[in-house]
Amino acid sequence: MKYILWVFTIVFISCQTHEDKVERETDFNFGWKFALQNDTAKPTQIPMEDDQWRQVRLPHDWSVEASFDSTLEGCTGYLPGGVGVYQKHFATPAPQDQKSTFVLFDGVYNNATYWLNGKLLGENPYGYSPVYWDLTDYLTSDGKDNVLTVHVDHSRYADSRWYTGSGIYRHVKLITLNKLRIPIWGTYLTTPEVSEHHAKVKLEVTVENDQDTESSFIITTSLLDANGAAVASANTDCVLDKNNKDVFVQNFEVDQPALWSPDMPEMYKALTKVIKDGVVVDEYTTPFGIRSVRFEAGKGFFLNDKFTDVKGVCLHHDGGLVGAAVPRGVWVRRLKELKACGVNAIRTAHNPYSKEFLDLCDEMGFLVQNEIFDEFDYAKDKRQNYHDRHDDYITRGYVEHFRKWAKSDLTRQVLRDRNHPSVFMWSIGNEIEWTYLNYRYVTGFWKDPDDPQNSGNYWGSGPMFSPEELKKRYDESEKGDYILTETAERLNKWVKELDPSRTTTANLVVPQTSMVSGYADAVDVVGFSYRNKDIAWAQKYFPHKQVTINENPGTWDDWKQVLENPGVFSNFMWTGIGYIGERHGDWPSKSGWSDLLDIAGFRVQGWNYFKSIWINKPHISIGTLPIKESGFKITGFSAQQLPNNNGSYRWRDSRMHWNYKEGELVMVEVCSNHTIVELLLNGRTLGRKSMSECPDRIFRWTVPFEAGTLTAKAGFDGQEIIAELHTTTQPVGITLTTDKNELLADAYDVAHLVVQLVDKEGRAIKTENVKVEFEIEGEARLLGVDTGADDNTQDFQSNSILTNKGRCLAIIQSTKKKGNVTVKAKVQGFDTQQVVLRMN
């Protein structure tokens, strides 16, 4: 009889679960007011009078709204910071005695202080870590609106080596929960055993009882596949003391699991419900993937027991013209382009990214090396890198808070991110050795403390001392107030306490010292930064320690390290996409370092180069450069050229056109994964080249320019592939294209519109430029315009722009109103072009 009643209870619970869905989160991005402040003083009268403030919606980055200014700092892209205040008026969502209310900020840059109705909630200095506050005790109960105030102090605007953005630049959620509840980030799901036929899933559920009485309840969880079908379930009877919390464990077994990988990013959901007296009082969804990861020194990385090469890129967090407040659709476009040339991994350089970004990596199939800090105990120089050599106010950064806040910031990041299947490694830090001065001098290459960037021949040489001698030199070296190994061990311990299922790493830029000092041993796997010369040395003397590449320029030599050394499983090139900043003294260049996509998300020639390396399908493409800009000597027409130095053997952002002066000597560079390539000009052959002649897998010819058609050809009979460049003629008009014809009327969805100058044959003209003006009719807003040029310092937020390479980009965003939107592109002397988008 007891068994029958138990079955009835479960059926009843299932019905209740279906009918009584609990909504935890509310979008809290709309209806904010914003004002810039004249000084750094925090307000004393809170809430503030905001009748005259701007209406803004979040995410919001006020820095990207400003003009580029050569008198500002290149490290953060010649854009300003400042101090801003946000306020939001809202009704109390539920009675305080029945529900608890929280507000969750996914990222605010930076030094943010929070109040509700004038009551201090707290502060969060780190601009990248998520934070939430319990609002319950401060909510109004008399029917009046509440006022949430956020003071953001980014007056130290050059506090980073790259563009950070300013303001509430990530999503905000209002979360209303029962007094018996799963807290924010309250589940932890792992897959301890995985095979193609069977998987074990472990779910740890934290439950809080914020009541004055003991509570008995049931936790029921269903694992749902991508189609919503239940593949496993569990029910747990629980008791929790008053004003207490505990962790409850549920175990599941899944037959024939769909395994998550970059090629097949299969996702599941764990739907967990807390049921008390037959009523669902809380419901928590945990997206997850079933996959296994394994790292072995000398053998490499194994995903789902399959040896896997990690074809990675480093990225900074800005999205070009949208700054740090990047709409989901902007990342989707960029990630699709990275995927299309073979990228399967991303390193989040050098800080926590948004939850939304990791969600996309889960769904689209990217492995993520999730990085936490760029500095530990000592500051880096924001303008010149290495250790800090400035003491001005504007460059004071997170180091000021690290000792006090590191554990809290790390904890919040790991708790938020540890269920993402895309996250396969935690990186505790990036090139930290620069700031512990003895590390570089131990190597023997740095000799002059007054000239810290004079590294001798460090970048071109392997270690000059044996490990024993390096260890002796390290032990005898002068240490500072803090020991890097001790700090790293502490950070690694905190990560492992929260997530023992994942591997930890750090990006080592002085591995010769780090391997003997104990720093390398503080993490599981060490990644070298621009130190291919140290890989064989490390494998020889430290065979127990797995070494790989966490950052490099992105050359054939870098990828050869992976191909020739199975244990070196990863390549993270710097960078996959151009970003704002790291341009001290380089005005008007405010961005750069794009290996695959420029800052506007347009392909550069490196996209073709790495596609020819990383995608196992036939590829051929052409780039061109005047010989005087190529880095090669003239050694005869149609001959494999000799480099001025070995550094010339690399891809560069060569031009994708065939328009030069008659007779001008042009270096033609062909990217292909075929072993033999033939080049033809106007149908006549210029000879064939073998890849055996190409140290960097780029086929090269010197060709006197002649107008017409340049053709590269490869492949066996009946399977030939070709690439062509045509000399374009006078421009006759423009084209206007969009990546979407329909947008969701949700005020989030975006469309990318590209204008391209064309000749009478409809061919893209990349050597002339025109001014384009955009006009929008209907309910959509223009987020901005750009060309992708590093030296374009025109305001992003404009409706007109001078093209670069004959093209430009505009991004529009929907509102919440449905209907048609017409976008027109106007160029003086040419027919106006337009596209019509539907807002649904």
N, C-alpha and C positions, 0 to 999 in steps of 0.2 A: 504493500500500500504506500509506503514511504517513497518507493521508486516511481510509482505512477504520479504521485503528487509533485515530485521533483520535475518530471517530464512536463507536466502541465504548467509548472512555474516557468520553465524555460520557454515554452511556447508563448505563454502570456508576455514574458519579457520581450521576446522577439517582436511580438505585435506592437507593444508599447514603443520599442525602439524605432520601429518603422514610422509610427504615427507622431511621435513626440520628439522630433529632431530639435536638439538644443543648439541655438546659434550663440557661439561664444564671442565672435569678433564682429566689429562694425568698422567700416571704412571711415577713418577720421582725418582724411586729407583735405576735405572741402570746408570752406567757410572760415578761413583764417584771415587775420589782419596782420599787417607787417609794417614796420618803420625802421629805417636806419637811425642810429643814434650818433650824437656828436662827440661823445667821450666814452670812456670805458667804465664809468661809474654805474654800478647796479642800481636799478630804480629803488626808491624808498617808499613810494606810494604805489601799492600793488593791490588790485589790478590798476593798470594805467589807462588814462583817457585815450581811447583809440578811434574816436569818431572820424578823424581826418586821416587815418592810416589807409594804406593800400589794401585792397582785397587780393589775397593770393590763394592759390591752391597748391598743395604739396604733391610730390616733392618739389622743393624750391631751392635754387642756387642763385644768390644775389650777385656773386662775383661775375658770373658769365654774362650778366646783363650789362656790365660796364664796358667801357672802351679800353682797348689795349693802350698802354702808356709806357713809352721808353724810359721814363724816369722811375718806374717801378722795378720790381725784381724779376729777372729772367728765370730764376729757379722755379717760380710758380706761374710762369707764363705771362708776365707783365700785366697781370690783372690784380685789382685791389682786394683787400679783405674788409675789415671794419667791424662794427658792432651793430647787431640788429636785434629787435624784439618782435616776437610773435605772440598773438593772443587769439584764443578761440572761445566763443561763447556757446554754451550747450546746456541742455536740460539734464537734470539728474536722471540717469537711465533706469534706476530701480531703487526702491527703499533700502537704506543702508542696513537695516536689520534682516533683510531677506537675501540680499545679493552683495557681492564685493565687486568693485569696479577698479580696473587698472587701465593705464595708458602705456602703450609700447611704442617706443621710438626705435626704428631700425638703424638710424644714424643721424647725428647732428654734428656739423663741423663748425666750431668746436668750443671747448670751455663753456659748456651749457649749464645754466641754472634754471630750475623749474619751480613754479609755484602754482597752487590751486587756491583761488579765492584769497590770495594774499598769504597763504600758509606755505612755508618753504617745504618742498618735497625732497630736494637734494640737488646734486650736481653730477656732471660726468665730463671730465676734461678731454678724454680721448675722443676724437672725432669719428672714429670708425667702429666703435663697439656699440652693440644694441643695449638699450637700457629700458626698464619699465618701472612705473611707480604705482603704488597703491593709493587710489584717490578716495577710498570709501569714507574715511573719517572726516574728510573736509568738504564733502558734497553738500549742497544746499538741500534743505528739507521743507522749505517754505514756498516752493513753486518758482522761485527766482532762478535765473540762469546762473550757471557756474562760469568762471573765467579761468582758463588755463593760460599761464604766462611762461614764455620761454625766452630767456636772455642768452644770446649767443655772442661770445667775445672772440672774434677772429681778428683782433687788432694786430696780433703778431702774425701778419699775413704771409710772411716768408718763413714760416715754421716748418717747411717741408722742402724736399728736393724736387718735387713735382707739383702739379696743380691739384689742389685739394677741394676747391669749391668752398662756399660759405653758406651756412644756414641749415634748415631742416631738409636735407637733400635726399632723404629716403622716406619710405612709407611710415605712416603712423596708424595704429589700430587702437580702438577703444574696446576693452575686453571686459565683459560682465559675466561673473561666475557665481555659482551657488556657493553657499558656505561650506558644503562638502564638494570638493572639486579636485580636478587634476590641474596643477599650477601651469603657468607659462613654461614652455620647454620641459614639460613634466613626463615625457616618455623617452626611453632609450632602447632602441631596437638593434639587435645584432644577429648575424647569421653564422653561428659557430661551426656548422657543418654544411657544406654545399657540394653537390655533384649534379650532373645532368639529370639524374633520375630521382634525387631526393635531397631535401634540405631541411635543416632544423633552424627554427627561428625562435629567438629569445626576446621577450618584451618585458622591460622593467617599467612599471607604472607608479609614479609618485602620486599619492593622494593626501590632500590636506583637509583636516576637519577643523574649520574655523568656527566651532560652536562650543557652547559651555556644557554640552552633554556628550557622552559616548555615542558613537554611531556605528550601526551594523549595516552593511551594504554588500552589493555584488558588483564585481568588475566583470564585464563580458566584452570579449574582443573577437571580431571577425576579420580575417585576412581576405582582402578582396583583390582579384586580379584586375587587369586593365579594362576588362569588360564589365566589372562590377560583380562578378560571380564569386561567391565565398569558396575559398579553397581550404580553410581551416578555421577552427574557432576554439575558444576556451572561456570558462566561467570560474570565477574565484570568489568564495565567500570570505568577507573581510570584516574586521572589527578595528576601530580606531578610537583611541582615547580623545577626550575633549581637548581642543586647542593643541592638536598634535598632527604630525604627518609621518608617513612611512612609505616604504617602497615595496610593491607587490610584484612578484615575478610570474609570468605566464610563458609556457613553452608550447611550440607548435611544430607540426611536421607537415611539409608540403611535398606531394608527389609530383614528379615531372615539372619541376619549376621552370619558369621562363627566366633565364639568367640575364642580369643586367650587364651590359658591356657598351663601349662606344659604338660598336657596330649595330647592336640591338639593345637600346636602352629601355628594357622592359621594366615597368613600374608597377608596384603593388600599393595598397593602402591598408593600414591597420586601423579599423574603426573600433574605438574603445568607448564603452559607456559605463558610467557609474549609476547604479540603480538602487534606490532606497525605497522600501515599502512599495515595490512595483512601479515606481515612477523614475523615469530617466532624469537625473538631476545634472548630469554633465556628459558631454560627448566630445571626444578628442580624436582627430584624424592624424595619423602619422604616415606620410608617404615614405616608401622605402623601396629598395631594390635588393634582390637576392643575388649576391655575388661573393666570391672569396678573393682575397688578395694575399700574396706571399712574396717575400723578398729573400733572396739567397745570395750571399757573397760569392762572387765568381760565376754565378749562374744567371742572375737577373731578376726580373719581375714577372710574376705569374698571376694572371687574372683568370679566375675560374679554372685554375690548373693549366692554363695555356700560356706559354712564353709570349710576352707582349712587349713590343717596343713602344716607348712613350714618346710620341711626336708632339712636343710641347712648345708653347709660346708663353712668354711673360706678358702680362697686361697691366696697365694702370687703369684706374677706375673711371676716368672721365669718358664721355661719349662725344668728344669733339664739340660741335656747336651747341649742344645741350648742357655742356659742363658736367658737373657731378650728379645732377638730377636726371639720370638717364632713363627714359621710358623703356619699357620692356621690348617694344617693337624695334627700337634702335639696336638693342643687344641681339635680338633675333636675326636681324639682317647681317650684322657683323659675324655672329657665330656661324651662320650658314655659309658665309664666304670662307671662314677659316676651315670649316668642315670640308668644303669642296676642294681644298688643296691638300688635304690629308692630315690636318691637325686633329689630334685626339686628346690633348691635355692642355690645361691652363694652369699657370702659376699666378696666384693673386698677389702681384708685387705692389707694395710690400706691406699689406695690411688687410684686415677683414673686409670682405665685400658684402654686398647686400644679400638678404635672403632670396630675393627675387632672382638675382643672378645665379645663385646655386640651384634654385628650382629649375632654371633653364638648362643648366649643365646636366642635371638629372634627366630631364626630358629629352634633350637633344643628343646626349651621349658624349660628355667630355669628362675625363679624369681631372680632378682638381687637387693641386698642391696648395693647401689652405694656409697662407702665411699670416703671422700674428703681429710681429714687430719688425721695424727697421732700425731701431736703436734699443739698447738696454740701459746700462748705467751712465754712459757718457754720450754726448751729442755728436752727431756728424755735422760737418759744415754744410749748410743748406745750399750755399752757392758753389762750393768747389769740391764737395764730397770729402772723403777721408775724415779726419777728426776735426772738431770745431775750432776754427781760427778767427771767429768773430764773436763779439760780446754784445752786439746791438739788440735792442728790445724786440725788433720785428722778427728775429730768427729764433726766438726762444720757443721750444717745442715740447713734445711729450716727455722728454727726459726729465723735465722739471717735476713730473708726476709719477714717473715709472716706479720708483721704490714703493710708493704708497698704493698705486692703483693697478699695477701689473696683474696681480692675481685676480682681482675683480674683473678686469677687462678680459683677460684670457678665459676666465670661467664662463662669462656670459657668451663669449663667442663660441666656445666649444659646446656648451649646452644647446645653443641655437642650431649649430651646424652638424652635430654628430650623427644625425639620422640620414644625412644625404649620401646616397650610394656613390655619387660623383666624387666625394671627398675621400681620397685614398691615402693622403699623407697630411700631417700637420708640419708646417715649418715654423719653428720657434723664432727664427730671425734671419736677417739678410746682411751679409758682409759686415758682421758686427766687429770683426777683428780690427777694422780701421781705427776704432775709437779706443782700443787698448794698445797704447803706443808701443809697448815692448814687442808685440807680436811681429811687426814688420821688421824691426831691427834684429831680431833673433835670426832671420833668414840670411843675413849678411849682405843683402842687396841694397837696403837702405842704409846710408852712412851719415847723412847730414840731417840732424833733427831740425835744423832751421829751414830745410827745404824738403818737406815731407812728401812731396810728389815726385821727387827725384829718386826713382826706384832702380837705378842702374839698368841692368838687363833682365830684370825680374820677369817681364812679360814674355820674353823670348827664350827663357832658360828654365831648365829643371833645377831641383835643389842642388846647392853647392856643398851641403854638409850631409853627413850620414844622420840617421835618426838619433843615434846615441849622442853625436855632437850637438844636434839641434836641441835635444833634451837638456844637455848640460848648459847650453847657452840660455835656454829658457829658465832653468832653475836659478841661474846666476843673474838674470835680468831684473831690472828694477820694476816692481809691480806698483800699481796704483792703489787707490783706496778700495777698489773692487776687483775681484778675481773673476774673469770671464767664465771659467769652468764652473765655479760655484753658482753663479747666476743661471747659467744654462741648465745645470742639474736641477735647480729649483723649478725653472719653467717646465722642463721636461716632466718632472714629477707631478706637477699640477695637471698637465695634459693627460698623463697616464692614469691619474686618479679618476678623471672624468671620462676618459675613453681609452681603455686598455686595448681595444680592438684594432687600433690603427697604428701605423708606423710613424715615427717622428723623424724629422730631418732639420738641417740648418744649411744655409748657403755660405760656404767657406771661401773667402777670397785670399786668405793666407794659410792654406791647408798644411804647408810644411811645418808651421808652428802648431797649428791646431791639432794635428795628428799626434804630437808628442806631449802637448800640454794637458790633455784630458778633455778639452772642449769637444773634439770629435767623438769621444766616447760617451758624452752626455746624451747623444741622440742615437737612434737606431741606424739610420743610413745618412751618410754625409754626401752633400752635393757640392761640387766644385764650381767656382765662379771664375770663368775665363782662365782656368788652370789645367788645360789638357796636358801640359807638360808634366804635371804631377801625378797623373793617373797611373802610369806604369810603375812609378816609384812607390805609390801607396799600395798598389796591389802586391808588389814584391815584399815590402817590409811590414805590411799590415794586412795579411791575407784574410784574417778573420773579420775585417771591417768592410762592409759593402760601400763602394764609392760610385758616384754617378755624376751627371752634369745637371746642375740646377740653373745655370745661366751661362750663355755664350753669345758670340756675335751672330751666329746662324750661318755657318759656312759648311762646305763639303767636308773639311777637316773635322769639324765638330761632329757631324753625323757619322763619319768614319769611326770615331771613337766608339759609337754604339754598335756599329756593324762588326767591328773587329774585336770587341771586348764584350762577350755576352753579359758579364756582370754589370757593365755600364749600360743601363737599360733606358736612360732618358736623355733628352735634349730639350732644353727650354731656351729658345732663342730670344734675344733682346732686340726688338719686341715684335709681337704679332701685329699690332695696330699702333699707328702714330698717336701720340698723346701730348697734352699741353704741359709745358714746363721743362725743367732741367736744361735751361738755355741761358745760363748766366753770361752776360756780356755778348750775346749773340743777336741782339736786335738787328733787323726786324724778325729774325727767326724766333718764333714763339713755341714751336713744336717740332717733332721729328722722330727719328729712330724707328721708322716704320719698315719692317721687313716684308710684310705681306699686304697690308692695307694701310692707306694713308689716313690722316685724321678725319677725313670725310667718309671713310669706309670704301674708297675706291681701290681697286687692285693696283699694286705696283709690280714691277717685273719679278720681284722675289716670289710673288704668288705663283707665277709660272715655274720658276726654278724649283721651288720646293714641291710643287705638284709633280714635276718630272721625277723627283726623288722619292716622294712618299706615297704616291698613288700607283698601284701596280696595273696601270692601263697605258696604252700608247699615248705619248704626248710629244708635241713639238710646238715651239713658239719662237718669235723673233724679237730681239731688242737691238737698238742701234745707238751709237755714240760717236761724236767726232773723235778721231784718233788722238787728238791733242788732249782730250779729257778722259781717255780710257785707261791710262796707266800702263800702256803698252808701247813698245818701240815699233817703228816701221821697218819690217824686214822683207818686204816684197809683197806684191799683190797676191791675194788668194793663198797666203801662207799662214801657217800657225804662228801667231805673233809671240815675241819674247817679251816678258814683263820687265818693267823697270825694277820691280822687286817682287818677292813672293806674295806680298800683300795684294798685288793686282789680281791674283788668282782667287777671285771671289765674285759673287754676283753683286751688281750694283743697280741702282734705279735707272737702268737704261731706258731709252725712249721707245715708245711703241709707234713709231711713224717712219716714213721714208720720204722726208722733205728736207733737202739740204741744198747748198749751192752746187751748181754744176761743176763736177770735177773734185769737189771736196772729199778728202779721204775720211772714210767712215768705218769704224769698227762695227762689224755685224756680229752679234752674239746670239747663238741659237741654243735654247734649252730643250733637251730631249732625253728620253730614256732609251733610245735606239743606239746601237753601237756604231752605225755609219749614217752620216747626214750629208746630203748634197745641197749646195746653194746655187740658185739660178737667178740671173738678172735679165728680165725681158726675154725669158725663154732659153738663154744660153747659159751653159754650165760654168760655174766658177770653181768647180772641183768638189771632191768629196773629202770628208774628214772622218777619222776614226776616234772613238772615245779614248783609245789608248794614248792619243796625243793631247788629251785634255785633263790636266791635273785636277781641275775643279768641275769636271763634267759640263763645261760650257764650250761649245764649238765656236771658233772665232775665224773670221776672215777680215782682211782690209780691202775695202771696195771703193774705188772712185765713184762718187755719186753720179747716177744717171737716172733721170726721171723714168718712171714706169712701174713695173711690178717686181718686187723682190720675193723669191719663193724659196722656202726650205722644205726639203722632201726627205722622207725616210720610210723604211718598211719593206717587206718582201713583196714580190709580185702578187697583185691582187689584194694586198693589205696595206697599200701605201697610205701615209698620212702627210698632209702638207700644212704649212702656215704661210700666209702671204701678207705683205705690206704693200700698199699702193700709194703712189704719189698723188696727193689730193690737189684739186684745183681751187679756184676762187670760191669763197663761201657764198651760198645762195639762200641760206636760211638756217633754222634751228629745228631740232626735234625736242619734244617734251614727253617723257615717259614716267610712269609711276609703278612702284612695286606692288601696289594694291589698288583695286577699283572699288572696294567696299571697306568701310571702317565700322567698328562697333561704336555706337553713340554712347560711350561710357566715359568720355573725357580723358581717356588714357591712350587709346589706339592711335597709331601714327602711320603716315605714308611718306615715303621718300620719293621726291620728284627730281628728276635729272634732266637738265638742259644740255644739249650737245650741238655745237656748230657743225654744219654739214655742207658738202659741195653738191654739184648737180647730180652726181651719181648716188647721193645719199650716204657717202662715206664720211666718217668722223674726221673733222679737221682738228688737229692737235697742236698746231703751230701758230694759230691766230686766236685773238680773244675779243670779246664784245661785252658790253654792259647789258645785263639782264634785269628786268624788273618783274616781280611777281605780284599778281593781283588775285585776291580770294573773294569769291562771292558765295555766301552761305555760312552755315554754322560750323566753322573750324577756325583754329588759330594757327598762325605761322610761328613756329618755334625758332626759326632762324635760317641763315644761308651760309654756305661755305664752298670752297673749291678744293680743299685738301692740300693746298700749297702751304708749306711750312712758314713762308714769309708773308702770308696774307694776314694783315693786322687790321683789316676792316672789322667793324662791329659785327658780331655774329647775329645779333638781333636787329635785322634790317630786312627790307623787302626788295633790295637791289644789290647787285654784286658784279664785279668784273670777273669773267671766267678765267680759269687756268687750264691749259691744255684743251681749250675750247669748250669746257664744261663747267657746270656748277651744280650744287645740291641745295634743295630746300626741303625742310621737314615740316609737315603740317600735322596737327593733332585735332582729334574730334572733340566736340562738346557733348553735352547730354541731349542735344536736340537732333531729331532725325530729319532726313531730307537730303537733297542734292547739294553738293559743293562743287563749284567750278573754279579751277585754278588756271590762270592765264599766265603765260610767259611772253613778255614783250621785249623786242630788240629793235631799235631804230633802224629802219630800212628793210626789215624783213617782216613777213606775215606773222601775226600773233598766233601762237599755238596754245591750245587748251586741252585739259582733261576734265572729265566729270566723275566725281566720286560719290558714291551713295553711302550715307550715314544710316546704319540700321540699328 
